[in-house]
Each structure stands twice: as structure tokens, then as C-alpha cells.
Amino acid sequence: MVQLGSLVSSDAAAAVRHRIQKQMPDLLADRQPIAVPSENTRGAHWNVRTAGFAGTGEARDFCQAVKARGLSCYVIGS
């Protein structure tokens, strides 16, 4: 799984999710970004994530392609 953003509201997360889908339709052809509610020491927030990678290497390659387009991305989980 990779994280594409962390926002303070569900509306902001939805806007980022929509923007990402419009900017990278080729990278997201077989993936659907989702907004996942979370909480940390700074309070509630929403993480925009996507999954479906065969392994960590594929997730890293995906993030490199996302970052090459000027967006944030990092691999989460093991």
C-alpha cells in the first residue's frame, strides 16, 4: 500500500483523491485511491492511499513515478 496524502478533512481528502485520479489516470488504471480516517497526536485526519501492488518493489516503483509528476507518495506497511 502507498500513501498519496494526509489531509485534515474528508472534503480535502476527496479533493486530493479526485485531483490525483485526473493527473495520473495511466498510473491508477487498475487502482482506486481511497480516503482512510485516522488519528494521531495532532488529531483526526484522512490518509489518501491505494493498494494492489505485487510487493514492496512494485509499490516503490509506483511512488517513483508519482513523485516524478510532482506529487507526494510513500510506501506504508511491510
Steps between C-alpha positions, in 0.01 A plus 500: 500500500613855437392831647438789263401764753387580854229762542307659789149440363308249295414774248869585453584131462225459240635799305853359503374157399313653206802710395730197513260296288488776238879555499603134486233292323768279347664420835165441670343299218462191719500670841243701692629758751305505825482741794560327832414680826775495760609673816837590639641737760396798287138381479277348236605497135438310177764300312464456125635155413497237230597134498519198273876474456671164451766599752703778655710544185194562285366746758835685501500517119146640510607767752799597285266554205261704717783714638631558146167672436550730798269325746563345838517124548654254740474129567327401822486160668738214442 
